[in-house]
Amino acid sequence: MSSRRILKKNLNAMVFDIVEECYTASLIDDKKVAKANTIIDEAADFQDNFLSRINSAKSKADFKGFSAEIETKAIDFVEKLNKLG
């Protein structure tokens, strides 16, 4: 069972890693800037929406599927980054 603090920490770390990889790809190849910015925007939107869901959770039972959902979205972002590269 995850706590609110751990969920937020994992979410922020995942989004930070995605943004960092997008910036790196943008610096290496100027043609990838637009696609990288799209991924960054999507990651930021996901983070905002998910943080509000975490904050609105009333009990530990509400946290049950959050970790799996964050992991699934992280895999989705990695696949998008691979297509970018």
DSSP file (Angstrom, degrees, kcal/mol; ACC not computed):
  #  RESIDUE AA STRUCTURE BP1 BP2  ACC     N-H-->O    O-->H-N    N-H-->O    O-->H-N    TCO  KAPPA ALPHA  PHI   PSI    X-CA   Y-CA   Z-CA
    1    1 A M              0   0    0      0, 0.0     2,-0.2     0, 0.0    63,-0.1   0.000 360.0 360.0 360.0 126.8    0.0    0.0    0.0
    2    2 A S        -     0   0    0     58,-0.2     2,-0.2    61,-0.2    61,-0.1  -0.574 360.0-132.8 -90.6 151.8    1.5    3.3   -1.0
    3    3 A S     >  -     0   0    0     -2,-0.2     4,-2.3     1,-0.1     5,-0.2  -0.590  26.8-109.7 -96.1 166.1    1.3    6.5    0.9
    4    4 A R  H  > S+     0   0    0     -2,-0.2     4,-2.3     1,-0.2     5,-0.2   0.898 118.5  52.0 -60.0 -42.1    0.4    9.9   -0.6
    5    5 A R  H  > S+     0   0    0      1,-0.2     4,-2.2     2,-0.2    -1,-0.2   0.905 110.5  46.7 -64.3 -43.3    3.9   11.1   -0.2
    6    6 A I  H  > S+     0   0    0      2,-0.2     4,-2.6     1,-0.2     5,-0.2   0.898 111.5  51.6 -68.0 -40.5    5.5    8.1   -2.0
    7    7 A L  H  X S+     0   0    0     -4,-2.3     4,-2.5     2,-0.2    -2,-0.2   0.927 112.1  46.3 -61.2 -44.9    3.0    8.3   -4.9
    8    8 A K  H  X S+     0   0    0     -4,-2.3     4,-2.7     2,-0.2     5,-0.2   0.905 112.2  51.2 -64.2 -41.4    3.7   12.0   -5.4
    9    9 A K  H  X S+     0   0    0     -4,-2.2     4,-2.2     2,-0.2    -2,-0.2   0.927 112.4  45.5 -62.1 -46.1    7.5   11.4   -5.2
   10   10 A N  H  X S+     0   0    0     -4,-2.6     4,-2.3     2,-0.2    -2,-0.2   0.900 113.6  49.7 -64.9 -41.4    7.3    8.6   -7.8
   11   11 A L  H  X S+     0   0    0     -4,-2.5     4,-2.4    -5,-0.2     5,-0.2   0.939 112.3  46.7 -63.2 -47.7    5.1   10.6  -10.1
   12   12 A N  H  X S+     0   0    0     -4,-2.7     4,-2.4     1,-0.2    -1,-0.2   0.881 112.2  50.8 -64.1 -38.4    7.3   13.6  -10.0
   13   13 A A  H  X S+     0   0    0     -4,-2.2     4,-2.3    -5,-0.2    -1,-0.2   0.912 110.6  49.3 -65.0 -42.1   10.4   11.5  -10.5
   14   14 A M  H  X S+     0   0    0     -4,-2.3     4,-2.0     2,-0.2    -2,-0.2   0.929 113.4  45.5 -63.1 -45.8    8.9    9.9  -13.6
   15   15 A V  H  X S+     0   0    0     -4,-2.4     4,-2.6     1,-0.2     5,-0.2   0.898 111.0  53.6 -66.4 -40.3    7.8   13.2  -15.1
   16   16 A F  H  X S+     0   0    0     -4,-2.4     4,-2.5    -5,-0.2    -1,-0.2   0.920 109.1  49.2 -59.1 -44.3   11.2   14.7  -14.4
   17   17 A D  H  X S+     0   0    0     -4,-2.3     4,-2.1     2,-0.2    -1,-0.2   0.898 111.5  49.0 -62.8 -41.0   12.9   11.8  -16.2
   18   18 A I  H  X S+     0   0    0     -4,-2.0     4,-2.1     2,-0.2    -2,-0.2   0.934 112.9  46.6 -64.3 -46.8   10.6   12.2  -19.2
   19   19 A V  H  X S+     0   0    0     -4,-2.6     4,-2.5     1,-0.2    -2,-0.2   0.906 111.3  52.4 -63.1 -41.9   11.2   15.9  -19.5
   20   20 A E  H  X S+     0   0    0     -4,-2.5     4,-2.1    -5,-0.2    -1,-0.2   0.910 110.0  47.8 -61.6 -43.3   14.9   15.5  -19.1
   21   21 A E  H  X S+     0   0    0     -4,-2.1     4,-2.4     2,-0.2    -1,-0.2   0.873 110.6  52.2 -66.1 -37.0   15.0   13.0  -21.9
   22   22 A C  H  X S+     0   0    0     -4,-2.1     4,-2.3     2,-0.2    -2,-0.2   0.919 109.8  48.3 -65.3 -43.5   12.9   15.2  -24.2
   23   23 A Y  H  X S+     0   0    0     -4,-2.5     4,-2.2     2,-0.2    -2,-0.2   0.899 111.3  51.1 -63.9 -39.6   15.3   18.2  -23.6
   24   24 A T  H  X S+     0   0    0     -4,-2.1     4,-1.8     1,-0.2    -2,-0.2   0.928 110.7  47.9 -62.7 -44.9   18.3   16.0  -24.3
   25   25 A A  H  X S+     0   0    0     -4,-2.4     4,-2.1     1,-0.2     7,-0.3   0.877 111.0  52.3 -63.4 -36.9   16.7   14.8  -27.6
   26   26 A S  H  < S+     0   0    0     -4,-2.3    -1,-0.2     1,-0.2    -2,-0.2   0.880 109.3  49.0 -66.5 -38.6   15.9   18.4  -28.5
   27   27 A L  H  < S+     0   0    0     -4,-2.2    -1,-0.2     1,-0.2    -2,-0.2   0.841 112.5  48.0 -70.4 -33.1   19.4   19.5  -27.9
   28   28 A I  H  < S+     0   0    0     -4,-1.8     2,-0.4     1,-0.3    -2,-0.2   0.894 125.7  20.9 -75.0 -40.5   20.8   16.7  -30.0
   29   29 A D    ><  -     0   0    0     -4,-2.1     3,-1.6    -5,-0.2    -1,-0.3  -0.960  60.3-158.0-137.4 115.6   18.5   17.1  -33.0
   30   30 A D  G >  S+     0   0    0     -2,-0.4     3,-1.1     1,-0.3     4,-0.3   0.724  91.6  67.9 -64.0 -22.2   16.6   20.4  -33.8
   31   31 A K  G 3  S+     0   0    0      1,-0.2     4,-0.3     2,-0.1    -1,-0.3   0.679  95.2  56.7 -71.6 -16.5   14.1   18.5  -35.8
   32   32 A K  G <> S+     0   0    0     -3,-1.6     4,-2.7    -7,-0.3    -1,-0.2   0.414  77.3  96.4 -95.4   1.2   12.8   16.7  -32.7
   33   33 A V  H <> S+     0   0    0     -3,-1.1     4,-2.6     1,-0.2     5,-0.2   0.918  83.8  47.1 -61.4 -47.1   11.9   19.9  -30.8
   34   34 A A  H  > S+     0   0    0     -4,-0.3     4,-1.7    -3,-0.2    -1,-0.2   0.923 115.6  44.5 -63.5 -45.2    8.2   20.0  -31.7
   35   35 A K  H  > S+     0   0    0     -4,-0.3     4,-1.9     2,-0.2    -1,-0.2   0.898 113.6  51.0 -66.5 -39.2    7.6   16.3  -30.9
   36   36 A A  H  X S+     0   0    0     -4,-2.7     4,-2.4     1,-0.2    -2,-0.2   0.905 108.5  51.7 -64.4 -41.0    9.6   16.6  -27.7
   37   37 A N  H  X S+     0   0    0     -4,-2.6     4,-2.5    -5,-0.2    -1,-0.2   0.860 107.0  54.0 -63.5 -35.3    7.6   19.6  -26.6
   38   38 A T  H  X S+     0   0    0     -4,-1.7     4,-2.2     2,-0.2    -1,-0.2   0.913 109.6  47.0 -63.8 -43.1    4.4   17.7  -27.3
   39   39 A I  H  X S+     0   0    0     -4,-1.9     4,-2.5     2,-0.2    -2,-0.2   0.901 111.5  51.4 -65.8 -40.5    5.6   14.9  -25.0
   40   40 A I  H  X S+     0   0    0     -4,-2.4     4,-2.5     2,-0.2    -2,-0.2   0.925 110.3  48.9 -61.9 -44.6    6.6   17.4  -22.3
   41   41 A D  H  X S+     0   0    0     -4,-2.5     4,-2.4     1,-0.2    -2,-0.2   0.909 111.9  49.0 -61.5 -42.1    3.1   19.0  -22.5
   42   42 A E  H  X S+     0   0    0     -4,-2.2     4,-2.5     2,-0.2    -1,-0.2   0.905 111.3  49.4 -64.8 -41.2    1.4   15.6  -22.2
   43   43 A A  H  X S+     0   0    0     -4,-2.5     4,-2.5     2,-0.2    -2,-0.2   0.904 111.3  49.4 -64.6 -41.2    3.6   14.6  -19.2
   44   44 A A  H  X S+     0   0    0     -4,-2.5     4,-2.5     2,-0.2    -2,-0.2   0.906 111.7  48.4 -65.2 -41.8    2.9   17.9  -17.5
   45   45 A D  H  X S+     0   0    0     -4,-2.4     4,-2.7     2,-0.2     5,-0.2   0.920 111.8  49.7 -63.1 -43.7   -0.9   17.5  -18.0
   46   46 A F  H  X S+     0   0    0     -4,-2.5     4,-2.8     1,-0.2     5,-0.2   0.923 111.3  49.7 -60.4 -44.1   -0.7   13.9  -16.8
   47   47 A Q  H  X S+     0   0    0     -4,-2.5     4,-2.7     2,-0.2     5,-0.2   0.932 111.9  47.2 -61.4 -47.1    1.2   15.1  -13.7
   48   48 A D  H  X S+     0   0    0     -4,-2.5     4,-1.8     1,-0.2    -2,-0.2   0.936 115.8  44.4 -60.4 -47.7   -1.3   17.9  -12.9
   49   49 A N  H  X S+     0   0    0     -4,-2.7     4,-1.6     1,-0.2    -1,-0.2   0.906 115.5  47.0 -64.9 -41.6   -4.3   15.6  -13.4
   50   50 A F  H  X S+     0   0    0     -4,-2.8     4,-2.5    -5,-0.2    -1,-0.2   0.877 108.5  54.5 -72.2 -36.4   -2.8   12.7  -11.4
   51   51 A L  H  X S+     0   0    0     -4,-2.7     4,-2.7    -5,-0.2    -1,-0.2   0.893 108.0  50.5 -62.5 -38.2   -1.7   15.0   -8.5
   52   52 A S  H  X S+     0   0    0     -4,-1.8     4,-1.6    -5,-0.2    -1,-0.2   0.875 109.9  50.4 -67.6 -34.7   -5.2   16.3   -8.2
   53   53 A R  H  X S+     0   0    0     -4,-1.6     4,-0.7     2,-0.2    -2,-0.2   0.907 111.8  47.7 -66.5 -41.0   -6.5   12.7   -8.1
   54   54 A I  H >< S+     0   0    0     -4,-2.5     3,-0.9     1,-0.2    -2,-0.2   0.930 112.7  48.9 -64.2 -44.8   -4.0   11.8   -5.4
   55   55 A N  H 3< S+     0   0    0     -4,-2.7    -1,-0.2     1,-0.2    -2,-0.2   0.805 110.9  50.2 -66.4 -29.3   -4.9   14.9   -3.4
   56   56 A S  H 3< S+     0   0    0     -4,-1.6    -1,-0.2    -5,-0.2    -2,-0.2   0.542  82.2 114.1 -88.0  -5.8   -8.6   14.1   -3.6
   57   57 A A    <<  -     0   0    0     -3,-0.9     3,-0.1    -4,-0.7   -53,-0.0  -0.456  49.3-164.5 -66.3 134.3   -8.2   10.5   -2.5
   58   58 A K        +     0   0    0     -2,-0.2     2,-0.3     1,-0.1    -1,-0.1   0.781  62.8  17.7 -93.0 -30.5  -10.0   10.1    0.8
   59   59 A S  S >> S-     0   0    0      1,-0.1     3,-1.2     0, 0.0     4,-0.5  -0.872  79.9-101.1-139.8 169.8   -8.5    6.7    2.0
   60   60 A K  G >4 S+     0   0    0     -2,-0.3     3,-1.1     1,-0.3     4,-0.3   0.792 116.6  66.6 -62.3 -28.0   -5.7    4.3    1.4
   61   61 A A  G >4 S+     0   0    0      1,-0.3     3,-1.1     2,-0.2    -1,-0.3   0.809  92.9  60.1 -64.3 -28.7   -8.1    2.1   -0.6
   62   62 A D  G <4 S+     0   0    0     -3,-1.2     3,-0.4     1,-0.2    -1,-0.3   0.753  98.9  58.3 -68.8 -23.6   -8.2    4.9   -3.2
   63   63 A F  G XX S+     0   0    0     -3,-1.1     3,-1.0    -4,-0.5     4,-0.7   0.530  77.1 102.6 -81.1  -6.5   -4.5    4.6   -3.7
   64   64 A K  T <4 S+     0   0    0     -3,-1.1     4,-0.3    -4,-0.3     3,-0.2   0.856  90.7  25.4 -50.2 -51.9   -4.8    0.9   -4.7
   65   65 A G  T 3> S+     0   0    0     -3,-0.4     4,-2.1    -4,-0.2    -1,-0.3   0.450  97.6  92.2 -95.7  -0.7   -4.4    1.2   -8.4
   66   66 A F  H <> S+     0   0    0     -3,-1.0     4,-2.4     1,-0.2     5,-0.2   0.907  84.6  50.5 -63.6 -43.6   -2.4    4.5   -8.5
   67   67 A S  H  X S+     0   0    0     -4,-0.7     4,-2.2    -3,-0.2    -1,-0.2   0.920 112.5  46.8 -61.9 -43.7    1.1    2.9   -8.6
   68   68 A A  H  > S+     0   0    0     -4,-0.3     4,-2.4     1,-0.2    -1,-0.2   0.880 111.5  52.1 -65.2 -37.5    0.2    0.6  -11.4
   69   69 A E  H  X S+     0   0    0     -4,-2.1     4,-2.1     2,-0.2    -2,-0.2   0.888 109.4  49.0 -67.1 -39.4   -1.4    3.4  -13.3
   70   70 A I  H  X S+     0   0    0     -4,-2.4     4,-2.2     2,-0.2    -2,-0.2   0.915 112.1  49.2 -64.8 -42.6    1.8    5.5  -13.0
   71   71 A E  H  X S+     0   0    0     -4,-2.2     4,-2.0     2,-0.2    -2,-0.2   0.899 110.2  50.5 -64.0 -41.5    3.9    2.6  -14.1
   72   72 A T  H  X S+     0   0    0     -4,-2.4     4,-1.8     1,-0.2    -1,-0.2   0.907 111.7  47.4 -63.3 -42.3    1.7    2.0  -17.1
   73   73 A K  H  X S+     0   0    0     -4,-2.1     4,-2.4     2,-0.2    -1,-0.2   0.858 108.1  56.1 -68.6 -35.0    1.9    5.7  -18.1
   74   74 A A  H  X S+     0   0    0     -4,-2.2     4,-2.2     2,-0.2    -1,-0.2   0.908 107.0  49.2 -62.5 -41.3    5.7    5.7  -17.7
   75   75 A I  H  X S+     0   0    0     -4,-2.0     4,-2.2     2,-0.2    -1,-0.2   0.896 109.3  52.9 -63.8 -40.1    5.9    2.8  -20.1
   76   76 A D  H  X S+     0   0    0     -4,-1.8     4,-1.9     1,-0.2    -2,-0.2   0.914 109.9  48.0 -60.7 -44.0    3.7    4.7  -22.6
   77   77 A F  H  X S+     0   0    0     -4,-2.4     4,-2.4     2,-0.2    -2,-0.2   0.880 109.1  53.2 -65.6 -37.8    6.0    7.7  -22.3
   78   78 A V  H  X S+     0   0    0     -4,-2.2     4,-2.4     1,-0.2    -1,-0.2   0.901 107.7  51.3 -64.2 -40.0    9.1    5.6  -22.8
   79   79 A E  H  X S+     0   0    0     -4,-2.2     4,-1.8     2,-0.2    -1,-0.2   0.898 110.2  49.2 -63.2 -39.6    7.6    4.1  -26.0
   80   80 A K  H  X S+     0   0    0     -4,-1.9     4,-1.5     1,-0.2    -2,-0.2   0.889 110.5  50.7 -66.6 -38.5    6.9    7.7  -27.2
   81   81 A L  H  X S+     0   0    0     -4,-2.4     4,-1.9     1,-0.2    -2,-0.2   0.881 107.4  53.7 -66.2 -37.4   10.5    8.7  -26.5
   82   82 A N  H  < S+     0   0    0     -4,-2.4    -1,-0.2     1,-0.2    -2,-0.2   0.888 108.6  48.9 -63.9 -38.2   11.8    5.6  -28.4
   83   83 A K  H  < S+     0   0    0     -4,-1.8    -1,-0.2     1,-0.2    -2,-0.2   0.818 109.2  54.6 -68.6 -30.4    9.8    6.7  -31.4
   84   84 A L  H  <        0   0    0     -4,-1.5    -2,-0.2     1,-0.2    -1,-0.2   0.890 360.0 360.0 -67.0 -40.6   11.2   10.2  -31.0
   85   85 A G     <        0   0    0     -4,-1.9    -1,-0.2    -5,-0.1    -2,-0.2   0.453 360.0 360.0 -70.0 360.0   14.8    8.9  -31.1
